[in-house]
């Protein structure tokens, strides 16, 4: 194939756009109970079937008084009953009447104001206002949370904790959500050895499968099938074919560069197409994208840090597109370097760093140890991916940079 991006490779944002423009949602969905929907994407818009809470409710413990005018201190009412949560007062309040009301309870018909209990005195069945009450009626309206037909979440929305809570409060019990794409992972390398086995000369313990499987799980996806295969064309060809037959996406690590044992890229070209195979990025230059027998293919670098970073930047958005979800990227913020960084200009870099919040609220990035793409330890405790421009050489302490935040929202 020709190289439409030059010798250096395709810039990251251009590569992401290229991939996303060529993918369409798989269009599969399922119906799940609400409790099983955390992290899933809605297959359709969800609207409120009724007003919520559906009645005027007291915001605090106090006394619902007849009418809605702001009374003056010294005003009196006759207590005629109680309105509690789930046990409303069942009559219309007449002029001069009031009821004891508890937080969340329905405000009786005939009342449009609640007096907080700390503003009144009670003697037997007599209620007296002793302090100014102010203009706030302390009542939430029937449609405070939602009105009938109001959209609660749009289609393609990734459901978070607060979404589930609100949907439950609006009476939703089940949801149509999109099915996640089935993902096949191929790890290649003659030097790879399962953790726990004794290493021979030149061997390393295989970590990409553990790293990528855990990363994808944190992002809401799972590896459905996995192969660890030596760098030989026949078993690699068979593995690619089998994964393409049973999965919606095929992901590999290693074997997409131009070395003597890099078989993945030519085999993908044989079985389908390699659209591009280099990124203008550090770490992550040897990255390939195309398809195997019509199934999207992502060839991640063999070095674990580069594999994880390119998975975040390119594989994750693509999985969201295939799932039919609104695409979310890592949020960005401006930070300052806490210490100098030595580097040569050449490729844009995503450096791993910790986020430090200073006493004055300033945001700083602290680099820790080697940034080598083979050192998995550079990912440990990392809060940020520092975006360092290609032309930038050595960086002084205090240099301001954009950074991607490696933290998932709680709600």
VOLUM-963354 format. One record per residue (C-alpha): residue number from 1; residue in one letter; x negated, y, z. Coordinates in steps of 0.001 Angstrom, whole numbers, plus 524288, in hexadecimal, padded with zeros to 5 digits. Each point is the difference from the previous one (the first is absolute). Example, Ala and Ser with C-alpha at 12.3 -4.5 7.8 and 13.67 -1.06 7.14 Angstrom:
BEGIN
  resi  resn     px     py     pz
     1     A  7CFF4  7EE6C  81E78
     2     S  7FAA6  80D70  7FD6C
! end
This chain:
BEGIN
  resi  resn     px     py     pz
     1     X  80000  80000  80000
     2     X  7FBFE  80E1A  7FE60
     3     X  7FD35  808A7  80B9D
     4     X  80986  80B8D  7FF9B
     5     X  7F9B3  805F1  80BF6
     6     X  7F191  800A4  7FCAD
     7     X  7F463  7F98E  8065A
     8     X  802C2  804F8  80DC4
     9     X  80DAD  7FA27  80118
    10     X  80DCE  804F9  801BC
    11     X  80271  80A79  80A73
    12     X  80832  7FAEF  80B43
    13     X  80C30  8085E  7FE18
    14     X  7FFF8  7FD5E  7F162
    15     X  7FEDF  7F16F  80293
    16     X  80B5B  80083  8099E
    17     X  80875  8076E  7F64A
    18     X  7FC4F  7F6AE  7F516
    19     X  803EE  7F421  80806
    20     X  80CB8  8059B  80557
    21     X  8049B  8048A  7F2B3
    22     X  7FEC8  7F212  7FAFB
    23     X  80757  7F946  80B00
    24     X  80E97  7FEC4  80232
    25     X  80754  7FB77  80C32
    26     X  80299  7F175  80024
    27     X  80E5E  802C1  802D6
    28     X  80221  7F4EA  8099F
    29     X  80761  801F0  80CBD
    30     X  80575  7F8EE  80BBD
    31     X  8096E  802E6  80B20
    32     X  7FA4D  7FFA7  80DB7
    33     X  804C3  802F0  80DB9
    34     X  7FBEC  80D71  8047F
    35     X  7F64D  7FAA7  809FE
    36     X  7F85A  7F958  7F50A
    37     X  7FED7  80C35  7F78F
    38     X  7F4C2  80746  80684
    39     X  7F622  80397  7F591
    40     X  808A5  7FBB6  7F4C9
    41     X  8049D  808B5  7F4D3
    42     X  80E73  8029B  7FDE3
    43     X  8058C  7FAB8  7F353
    44     X  80AE6  80A09  80005
    45     X  8040D  80C79  8069E
    46     X  8064C  7FE0A  80D5F
    47     X  80B2F  8092A  803C8
    48     X  8079A  801CF  80C86
    49     X  80D3C  7F94C  7FFFC
    50     X  80570  808FC  80A86
    51     X  7FCC7  80BF2  80805
    52     X  7F653  7FDA9  80AFE
    53     X  8024B  8011A  80B76
    54     X  80DD8  801A0  7FACE
    55     X  804F7  8086A  80B2C
    56     X  7FC2B  80C42  80764
    57     X  7F6B4  7FB70  80AA5
    58     X  7FAA1  8066B  80C18
    59     X  7F171  802EF  7FFA1
    60     X  7FEC4  7FF72  80ED2
    61     X  806B1  7FC7C  80CC3
    62     X  809B5  80A81  803BF
    63     X  80E40  803E5  7FE94
    64     X  8081F  80177  7F3A1
    65     X  8092B  80B85  8019C
    66     X  80C54  8035A  7F876
    67     X  7FE0C  80963  7F49C
    68     X  7F33A  804A6  7FA5E
    69     X  7FE1B  80DF3  8049C
    70     X  7F3EC  8035F  807F5
    71     X  80517  80165  80DFF
    72     X  7FB38  80994  80A43
    73     X  7FAB1  7FC1F  80D62
    74     X  80B2D  7FE2C  8096F
    75     X  808C0  7F922  7F617
    76     X  8072F  7F40F  80554
    77     X  805D1  7F356  7FA8C
    78     X  807BB  7F48F  80520
    79     X  7F8DA  7F2D1  7FE8A
    80     X  808E7  7F5DE  7F9CF
    81     X  7F72A  7F49A  7FC86
    82     X  7F301  7FAAF  7FB07
    83     X  7FA4D  7FDAA  7F26D
    84     X  7F4C0  7F638  7FFDB
    85     X  7F830  7F9CD  7F501
    86     X  808BE  7F599  7FA21
    87     X  80B6F  803E4  808C6
    88     X  80551  80D19  7FB31
    89     X  80A6A  807EB  806E9
    90     X  80C3D  7FCB8  7F867
    91     X  80807  80C82  80100
    92     X  7FFFB  80DC0  7FA98
    93     X  7FAC3  80A3A  80971
    94     X  80990  80AE0  80308
    95     X  7FC72  80DD1  803C1
    96     X  7F961  80051  80D39
    97     X  7FC4D  7F180  7FFD0
    98     X  7F297  7F98D  7FFD8
    99     X  7FA1B  7F264  80098
   100     X  7F354  7FA96  80530
   101     X  7F807  7FC0E  7F3F9
   102     X  7F375  7F825  7FEB1
   103     X  7F54A  800D3  7F5CD
   104     X  80450  7FA0B  7F318
   105     X  80E4B  7FF3B  803CE
   106     X  80AD3  804B6  7F703
   107     X  80497  80DD6  80277
   108     X  80ECD  7FFBE  80232
   109     X  80934  8062A  7F649
   110     X  80310  80DCC  8043F
   111     X  7F1F5  802B9  80440
   112     X  7F4CC  80611  7F870
   113     X  7F67B  802C7  80B18
   114     X  7F895  7F889  80A72
   115     X  7FAFC  806BD  80C2F
   116     X  7F31A  7FA63  8051C
   117     X  801E5  7FA9B  80DAF
   118     X  7F590  808CA  805E9
   119     X  80831  80C18  7FCB9
   120     X  80C47  7FC1A  80784
   121     X  80542  7FCA3  80D64
   122     X  80A14  7F55F  80290
   123     X  8094E  7FFFA  80B96
   124     X  80988  7F4AA  7FF72
   125     X  806EE  80106  7F2EB
   126     X  7FC00  80E27  7FE00
   127     X  7F4D3  80439  7F700
   128     X  7F9D2  80D87  800EF
   129     X  7F5B5  8063C  7F733
   130     X  7F5D0  80670  808CA
   131     X  7F548  803A1  7F632
   132     X  8005E  805D4  7F23F
   133     X  80174  7F4F0  7F63A
   134     X  7FAA5  80643  7F391
   135     X  804F7  7FE0E  7F21B
   136     X  7FBA9  7F1D5  7FDF1
   137     X  80BEA  7F6E6  80093
   138     X  7F75E  7F3E7  80261
   139     X  80797  7F7B4  7F653
   140     X  7FA96  7F89B  7F46A
   141     X  808DE  7FF7B  7F413
   142     X  805F4  7F37D  7FA3F
   143     X  7F690  80034  7F460
   144     X  7F3A2  803DD  80747
   145     X  7F8C5  7F3A8  7FBD7
   146     X  806F7  7FD93  7F325
   147     X  80C2C  803A3  7F884
   148     X  807CC  7F638  7F7BE
   149     X  7F90E  7FD6C  7F312
   150     X  7F365  8069C  8043C
   151     X  7F3AB  7F982  7FADE
   152     X  7F853  7FA25  80B30
   153     X  7F493  7FAC9  7F806
   154     X  7FDB1  80088  7F14E
   155     X  7FD1C  7F481  7F738
   156     X  7F1C0  7FC05  80016
   157     X  7FDEB  80532  80DBE
   158     X  7F632  7F90B  808BE
   159     X  80771  7FD35  80C80
   160     X  7F999  80463  80C96
   161     X  8037A  7FEA6  80E54
   162     X  80823  80C79  80056
   163     X  80730  7FBFC  7F393
   164     X  8045E  7F341  8063B
   165     X  80453  80708  80C3D
   166     X  8080E  809E0  7F86B
   167     X  80603  7F5B2  7F72E
   168     X  803E7  7F7FF  80BE1
   169     X  80620  80C27  80627
   170     X  807FD  8017B  7F391
   171     X  80533  7F227  800AD
   172     X  7F74F  7F9E8  7F58A
   173     X  7FD9F  7F192  80272
   174     X  7F9D4  7FB1F  7F351
   175     X  7F880  80606  7F4B7
   176     X  7FC92  7FCFF  7F1FA
   177     X  7F137  800F0  7FF20
   178     X  7F6B9  7FD72  7F4CF
   179     X  7F817  7F37F  7FFCE
   180     X  7F17D  80184  801D3
   181     X  7F75C  7FB8F  7F4B9
   182     X  7F9BD  7F2A5  80177
   183     X  7F167  801F0  800EA
   184     X  7F532  7F692  7FC42
   185     X  7F210  8021E  804D3
   186     X  7F3EB  7FA48  7F96D
   187     X  7F2DF  800F2  80702
   188     X  7F451  7FC4F  7F7BF
   189     X  7F1BC  7FDE7  80367
   190     X  7F606  7F4F3  80095
   191     X  7FA19  805BD  80C55
   192     X  80C8C  7FFFF  807E6
   193     X  801D1  7F733  80BBE
   194     X  80BDE  7FED7  8090A
   195     X  7FDB8  80667  80D4D
   196     X  7FBFD  7F60B  80A27
   197     X  7F787  7F7E0  7F6DC
   198     X  7F13D  80007  800E5
   199     X  7F9B8  8089D  7F5BD
   200     X  7F652  7FB00  7F639
   201     X  7F5AE  80824  7F8E2
   202     X  8061D  80BFD  7F98F
   203     X  80DBD  7FD12  804D6
   204     X  8093C  80988  806A0
   205     X  80CA1  7FE01  8075E
   206     X  80BAE  80370  7F79C
   207     X  80760  80BBB  805A2
   208     X  807AE  805D2  7F4AD
   209     X  80BA4  7F6FC  801B2
   210     X  80155  8033D  80E85
   211     X  7FDE4  80E8E  7FDAE
   212     X  80964  80176  7F48B
   213     X  80A7B  7F71C  80594
   214     X  80009  807CA  80CB7
   215     X  7FFE1  80D0E  7F8CB
   216     X  80B5D  7FC08  7F759
   217     X  80780  7FB14  80BD5
   218     X  7FE42  80D40  80681
   219     X  8056F  80646  7F3B0
   220     X  80BDA  7F6FE  7FFEB
   221     X  7FBCC  7F5B3  7F61C
   222     X  7FB3F  7F21C  800F2
   223     X  7F70D  7F748  7F823
   224     X  8088C  7F4DF  7FB24
   225     X  7F546  7F7D9  7F9B5
   226     X  7F14F  8003E  8019D
   227     X  7F463  7F98B  7F969
   228     X  7F188  8008F  80360
   229     X  7F893  7FB72  7F3EC
   230     X  7F1B3  7FECB  7FBF7
   231     X  7FAEC  8086B  7F4EC
   232     X  80280  7F625  7F525
   233     X  808EC  8028E  7F459
   234     X  80880  7F3D0  8002A
   235     X  804C4  80063  80E1A
   236     X  80177  80ED2  7FF1E
   237     X  807F1  7FEE8  7F36A
   238     X  808DA  7F5D6  8065C
   239     X  801C5  80842  80C3A
   240     X  80393  80C19  7F80B
   241     X  809FB  7F84F  7F821
   242     X  8063D  7F9D3  80BFA
   243     X  800EF  80CCA  8076D
   244     X  805DC  806E4  7F435
   245     X  80A57  7F55B  7FECB
   246     X  8046F  800BF  80E29
   247     X  7FDAC  80E3B  803DB
   248     X  80422  80DB4  7FBED
   249     X  7F265  805B4  801F4
   250     X  7F290  7F9D5  7FF1E
   251     X  7F4F2  80606  807E9
   252     X  7F1DD  7FBAC  7FF9E
   253     X  7F38B  80446  806C0
   254     X  7F2EA  7FF64  7F93A
   255     X  7FC9A  7FBAA  7F246
   256     X  80467  80C33  7F8A0
   257     X  7F2DA  8068F  7FDEA
   258     X  7F62A  7FC94  7F56B
   259     X  7F740  7F607  806CF
   260     X  7FCB7  7F271  7FB10
   261     X  80991  7F9A6  8097E
   262     X  80AE4  80A14  7FEB7
   263     X  80A15  7F754  7F962
   264     X  80CB2  8062A  8048B
   265     X  80065  80B4B  7F66D
   266     X  7FD80  7F7F5  7F39A
   267     X  80994  7F5A4  80486
   268     X  80AA8  80A28  80246
   269     X  7FD43  80573  7F272
   270     X  80174  7F23C  7FAAD
   271     X  80CB9  7FD36  80736
   272     X  805D4  80D8F  7FE96
   273     X  7F9C5  80D69  7FF62
   274     X  7F673  8087E  80783
   275     X  8049F  80E0D  7FE9D
   276     X  7F489  80637  80733
   277     X  7F542  7FAD5  8089A
   278     X  7F848  80B0B  8061E
   279     X  80367  80A96  809D4
   280     X  7F8EF  80CD5  801B8
   281     X  7FFC8  7FDDD  80EA2
   282     X  7F72F  7FC31  80B44
   283     X  8024B  7F5DC  804F4
   284     X  807DB  7F8F5  7F5A5
   285     X  7FA04  8016A  7F275
   286     X  80205  7F1B5  7FBD6
   287     X  80EDE  8000E  7FFC1
   288     X  8080F  7F9FA  7F50C
   289     X  80E46  80167  7FC8E
   290     X  80801  7F905  7F5B7
   291     X  808A6  7F40B  7FF8A
   292     X  7FF39  7F13B  7FFDB
   293     X  80AC9  7F9C4  7F7D5
   294     X  8083F  80C34  801E4
   295     X  7FDD5  800BF  80EC3
   296     X  7F929  80C4A  80542
   297     X  7F1E0  7FD51  803AA
   298     X  7F769  80784  8098A
   299     X  7F1A5  7FC91  80036
   300     X  7FA94  805B3  80C92
   301     X  7F172  80136  802AE
   302     X  7F939  7F4EC  8070A
   303     X  7FA85  8085C  80AFE
   304     X  80A19  7FFF8  80AEE
   305     X  8005E  80EAC  802D2
   306     X  8016C  8032D  7F199
   307     X  80A97  7F5A0  7FECD
   308     X  807B5  805B7  80B68
   309     X  7FEC3  80E0D  7FB4B
   310     X  803ED  7FD26  7F1EF
   311     X  80B58  7F7CD  8051F
   312     X  804C2  80BCD  807B6
   313     X  7FE30  80961  7F4B1
   314     X  8052E  7F7E5  7F4A3
   315     X  805E6  7F2E8  803EE
   316     X  808AC  80583  80AD7
   317     X  806BF  80A4E  7F75D
   318     X  801FB  7F5B2  7F578
   319     X  8066C  7F68E  8098B
   320     X  8091D  80AE0  8043E
   321     X  803BB  80292  7F1CF
   322     X  8028F  7F187  7FD7C
   323     X  807FF  7FF20  80C74
   324     X  80868  80B7B  7FBB3
   325     X  7FBFB  8088E  80B72
   326     X  7FD12  80E70  80030
   327     X  7F140  800A4  7FE79
   328     X  7F8CB  804C4  80C06
   329     X  7F182  802EB  80049
   330     X  7F789  8027C  80BCC
   331     X  80284  80D9D  805AD
   332     X  7F4F2  809E5  7FE84
   333     X  7FAB2  80A39  8094E
   334     X  7F492  8097A  800A3
   335     X  7F4F9  7FC85  80954
   336     X  7F22A  8047D  802CC
   337     X  7F404  7F75E  8007C
   338     X  7FADB  7FE55  80DC6
   339     X  7F244  7FCDC  7FB66
   340     X  7F82B  8013F  7F34F
   341     X  8018C  7F5BA  7F569
   342     X  7F550  7FC94  7F66D
   343     X  803FB  7FBB8  7F276
   344     X  7FC88  801C9  7F1C9
   345     X  8096A  8063E  7F68A
   346     X  80583  7F6AA  7F5F3
   347     X  80D0A  7F993  8030B
   348     X  80B59  8049C  80865
   349     X  7FFC3  7F8B5  80CDB
   350     X  809DB  7FB86  80A1C
   351     X  7F810  7FF9B  80C87
   352     X  80516  7F999  80C6D
   353     X  80088  8089E  80C1A
   354     X  80662  8019B  80D46
   355     X  8094E  80B36  802BF
   356     X  7FBEA  8088D  80B72
   357     X  80955  80A31  80569
   358     X  7F87C  80B01  80683
   359     X  8048B  80712  80C4A
   360     X  8044E  80B8A  7F7A3
   361     X  8080B  7F70C  7F739
   362     X  7F61C  7FFD3  7F4EA
   363     X  7FF18  7F372  7F802
   364     X  7F28A  7FA1F  7FE1B
   365     X  7FB08  7F3E4  7F8F3
   366     X  7F562  7F7D1  80659
   367     X  7F82E  7F6A8  7F78F
   368     X  7FAFD  7F3B5  80693
   369     X  7F57F  7F76B  7FA26
   370     X  7FD76  7FBB9  7F217
   371     X  809F6  802C8  7F556
   372     X  7FBC8  7F3FE  7F82E
   373     X  80B5D  7F98A  7F8F2
   374     X  7FBA2  7F2C0  80522
   375     X  800A6  8042C  80E66
   376     X  80D80  7FCAD  8051A
   377     X  7FC60  806BC  80CAF
   378     X  80170  80D28  7F930
   379     X  80EB1  7FD69  7FFE2
   380     X  800C2  7FD05  80E92
   381     X  80669  80B30  8071F
   382     X  8009E  80835  7F3AD
   383     X  80ACD  80A26  80054
   384     X  7FC53  8071C  7F383
   385     X  7FB64  7FE5B  7F21A
   386     X  7F83D  80C5B  7FD46
   387     X  801AF  804BD  7F1FB
   388     X  7F27D  80448  7FBAE
   389     X  7FF62  80611  7F245
   390     X  7F6EA  7FA09  7F5E7
   391     X  7F77D  80C1D  7FEC2
   392     X  7FDF9  8015A  80EAC
   393     X  7F27D  7FC36  804DD
   394     X  7FB93  8013B  80E2E
   395     X  80A91  80502  80920
   396     X  7FD90  808B6  80BC6
   397     X  806F4  7FEE1  80D04
   398     X  80C45  80849  7FF91
   399     X  8028A  7FD5E  7F187
   400     X  80EAC  7FFE3  7FD97
   401     X  80561  7F456  7F886
   402     X  80CFE  7F9F7  7FCB4
   403     X  8021C  7F2CE  8065B
   404     X  80A12  7F52E  7FEBC
   405     X  805E5  7FBFB  80D07
   406     X  7FF4D  7F159  802AE
   407     X  80B3B  7FF95  809A0
   408     X  80DA5  7FAD6  7FDE2
   409     X  80BA9  807AA  80583
   410     X  80691  7FA64  80C13
   411     X  80DBD  804A3  7FCDF
! end
